[in-house]
Amino acid sequence: MKITTGDGRKINFKEEWGKGVEPITDYGTNTGNSLDDFYANLTKLAAHEAVGHPVRIAYFGDSYIEGDILLADLREDLQNKYGGYGVGWLDAGNDINQYKHTTTNKFSGIVEHMVKRPDSYDVTKAGIAERYYTLSGPAQISLAPFVLHEYKRTDIWSSTKLYLRPTAGANVTINIDGGKQQTIAVSPSTDIQIAELAGKTSNALIKISSSNATLFGTAQEAEEGVVVDNFSMRGSDGQSLAKLPEAMLKRFAAIRPYDLIVFQFGVNAVDANTTPERLQKYIKGMGKAIELFKRAFPNTSILIMGAPDRGSKASPNGTMKGIEELERYQMKLAQECKVGFYSLFNTMGGAGSMLRLVDEQGMGTKDYVHINYKGGKYISERIFKSIVAGQGNYARRKKMIEEH
């Protein structure tokens, strides 16, 4: 590829990905959603330079990442290399949190509303995770390490946050290790606010009292290093993200800015009867979601993860009909939206990989759709290597430009 030096000269630059490392393609070069800003901050962290804020990754997906499968290991690897602590975002009252191997989360007095339960869901009240929580009385949330301590980086954190919309105001009391406690009187507001207590801890108890407040989630993180927020939605194909209120997303961009937003969807858009017309309609819907997030996060790197393999013993190559075609459409979408693209399909091993991972290595379930924690670790290690290689390419390119 050609790169331009500071004095306007064009010089050749060759990216290096290493044997077996799947490239990340950046179709957003010279735009606000290019991967360069994300890589730039990782490069600072790699050099032990202060970024001035946590380098946050918002990772949207379906049940493939539910329970922190895949992301638990990716988070741990990124934090081990680039710094950072804590599990990041947790929905305020999501029962699925109990299945995560990265936290012990309990809550009471909280009622969940989510996009997949439309009878009790009002999208105008939704938060970034397509969920929101109302109070059924005095509410509390407890945060602690997972009992088996599998992921050491999530055992401690130095900032405990609660995100809420305090329509009638709220009193939020946060207790952390060492007997440190603070009651925060959050003024009435229709904007999303943060109640925060700083201090290194491995436990937190948050109590909320309000006559009218909506909760969204908590965050456990450090002031520097990497944070990975898991926004999983079982059964989602991602299109419903396009209906989220733009003003709400812009508010999150202001109070919880992200350096990278990842969209990993598609498996739920494919079945045995998939046609090209259906896929084209689906891609059009996902395009609306991507463009919404580009408007709300104009300076955030964005990456589309191609759909993972979905196994089918009825298919000659072991991959369900439509998956490979869908990935080609997703790559084209990344080109059109000028964002990054990554082939999760290739990372897994290509056609028939889900069958092989499940039947030969016990890395997933017999529906040949979902990986387990073992499979998550296997795949996350490969994603991690791709991110590190992408950051390394950025650092070499930057150095070459500076030296010329």
C-alpha positions, -999 to 999 in steps of 0.1 A, spaced: 0 0 0 10 36 -6 13 60 24 19 97 24 47 113 44 45 146 62 61 164 33 36 149 8 58 121 -7 42 87 -13 62 57 -1 55 19 -1 43 2 31 37 -35 34 15 -48 62 27 -78 81 2 -103 96 23 -133 103 17 -170 95 -19 -180 103 -29 -145 115 -62 -133 98 -58 -97 86 -81 -69 97 -90 -48 67 -96 -11 73 -120 3 47 -123 36 67 -88 50 60 -88 88 65 -122 88 80 -133 94 116 -143 57 119 -109 44 107 -92 18 129 -62 41 132 -75 60 163 -80 27 181 -46 14 171 -30 47 181 -42 44 216 -31 8 218 3 19 206 5 44 234 -5 17 260 21 -7 245 47 20 251 34 26 287 23 61 277 -8 76 293 -38 78 270 -58 99 295 -89 76 295 -97 39 294 -95 25 258 -130 11 256 -143 -15 232 -180 -19 228 -186 -55 214 -222 -61 201 -233 -96 193 -258 -124 197 -257 -155 220 -223 -164 205 -208 -141 231 -234 -146 258 -220 -152 293 -188 -136 282 -179 -166 261 -150 -155 237 -149 -120 253 -137 -132 287 -105 -145 271 -101 -116 246 -105 -91 275 -79 -109 296 -54 -111 268 -58 -75 258 -56 -63 294 -25 -85 301 -8 -69 271 -20 -33 272 -31 -29 308 -65 -24 324 -87 -42 349 -123 -50 354 -151 -67 335 -164 -34 321 -201 -30 316 -227 -52 333 -264 -47 326 -281 -35 358 -304 -65 363 -296 -91 337 -300 -128 348 -275 -139 322 -247 -122 343 -249 -152 366 -234 -174 339 -203 -152 333 -170 -166 345 -158 -130 350 -180 -117 378 -204 -126 406 -233 -103 402 -265 -102 423 -294 -77 423 -328 -70 437 -356 -45 433 -349 -42 396 -372 -51 366 -357 -58 332 -371 -44 299 -354 -56 267 -358 -55 230 -365 -92 228 -395 -88 252 -415 -63 231 -446 -63 254 -427 -44 281 -401 -26 260 -402 10 250 -373 18 226 -374 55 235 -363 46 271 -336 21 260 -299 23 267 -271 14 244 -275 -24 253 -312 -23 241 -322 -28 277 -334 -6 306 -344 -13 342 -371 1 364 -373 -1 402 -398 -22 420 -387 -7 454 -354 -2 471 -328 -16 447 -293 -29 451 -266 -44 430 -236 -63 443 -204 -69 423 -176 -94 432 -151 -116 415 -161 -150 400 -157 -177 426 -131 -197 405 -110 -166 398 -103 -178 362 -97 -143 348 -75 -124 372 -79 -91 355 -116 -90 364 -110 -97 401 -101 -60 408 -110 -26 395 -105 10 405 -137 28 394 -172 17 402 -199 34 381 -237 33 378 -254 46 347 -290 58 352 -316 83 341 -327 100 373 -360 115 362 -371 124 398 -335 124 411 -319 95 430 -297 87 460 -270 62 451 -249 47 479 -217 28 468 -197 7 492 -163 -7 482 -134 -25 500 -118 -9 531 -151 4 544 -151 32 518 -187 45 512 -202 74 495 -238 85 490 -243 105 457 -274 127 454 -281 126 417 -301 156 406 -333 151 386 -325 149 349 -339 133 317 -303 128 305 -283 97 315 -260 104 344 -232 86 362 -228 79 399 -192 69 405 -169 60 434 -132 58 427 -110 34 447 -93 1 442 -116 -28 451 -127 -63 445 -162 -59 458 -189 -32 455 -225 -28 468 -247 -2 451 -280 9 466 -304 30 447 -334 49 461 -357 69 438 -393 75 431 -386 76 394 -353 64 379 -343 42 351 -311 21 354 -289 9 326 -258 -7 339 -227 -7 360 -191 -5 350 -160 -19 367 -128 -6 352 -95 12 356 -85 48 346 -61 35 319 -57 3 299 -83 -17 279 -120 -21 288 -142 -46 269 -180 -41 272 -201 -71 263 -234 -61 247 -249 -95 238 -285 -100 228 -297 -136 224 -315 -142 191 -306 -109 176 -295 -104 141 -284 -68 149 -310 -49 129 -329 -37 159 -299 -15 168 -310 8 140 -340 18 161 -321 30 191 -326 67 199 -297 87 183 -297 113 211 -292 85 237 -263 71 217 -247 105 215 -251 109 252 -232 76 257 -206 89 233 -201 118 257 -202 101 290 -188 66 281 -168 72 249 -156 42 229 -124 37 210 -137 7 190 -172 -5 183 -175 -41 171 -206 -56 154 -207 -94 153 -240 -106 139 -254 -127 111 -259 -163 123 -295 -155 133 -302 -142 98 -294 -175 81 -313 -208 79 -317 -236 55 -341 -216 34 -320 -184 31 -321 -167 -3 -298 -139 -17 -328 -116 -16 -332 -122 21 -296 -116 27 -296 -84 8 -326 -71 28 -308 -81 60 -276 -63 50 -296 -32 41 -310 -33 77 -276 -37 92 -264 -8 71 -289 15 88 -276 4 122 -239 10 112 -248 45 98 -267 54 131 -236 45 151 -214 64 128 -234 95 133 -235 90 171 -198 81 174 -182 100 145 -147 96 159 -148 60 170 -132 31 151 -158 7 139 -153 -30 129 -177 -54 113 -170 -90 123 -181 -114 95 -205 -141 106 -189 -172 122 -192 -206 107 -225 -224 113 -223 -262 109 -245 -283 88 -241 -320 82 -265 -318 53 -241 -294 34 -213 -309 13 -186 -286 29 -201 -288 64 -212 -251 64 -248 -241 64 -259 -227 30 -259 -189 31 -231 -183 56 -203 -178 31 -225 -156 9 -235 -136 40 -199 -129 48 -193 -116 13 -222 -92 17 -208 -81 51 -175 -74 36 -192 -53 9 -211 -35 37 -179 -26 55 -165 -12 22 -197 9 16 -199 21 52 -161 28 52 -154 8 84 -132 -22 92 -139 -58 84 -126 -91 99 -134 -126 88 -144 -146 118 -153 -174 94 -116 -177 82 -104 -173 118 -123 -203 128 -108 -224 100 -132 -218 71 -158 -241 57 -168 -270 80 -148 -255 109 -177 -255 134 -183 -292 128 -146 -299 134 -144 -277 165 -174 -294 180 -170 -330 170 -132 -333 172 -123 -309 199 -154 -304 221 -154 -267 216 -191 -261 211 -226 -274 212 -242 -300 190 -264 -274 174 -232 -264 155 -240 -227 162 -226 -220 196 -191 -223 209 -184 -230 246 -157 -214 268 -130 -238 254 -140 -227 219 -141 -191 229 -106 -193 242 -94 -209 209 -110 -183 187 -103 -153 210 -65 -161 209 -67 -157 171 -86 -125 173 -61 -112 198 -32 -119 175 -50 -101 147 -55 -70 169 -19 -70 180 -7 -74 145 -30 -45 133 -16 -23 161 20 -33 152 13 -24 115 0 10 126 30 16 148 55 7 120 35 28 95 35 58 118 73 55 125 80 53 87 60 84 81 78 103 109 112 91 96 105 103 61 
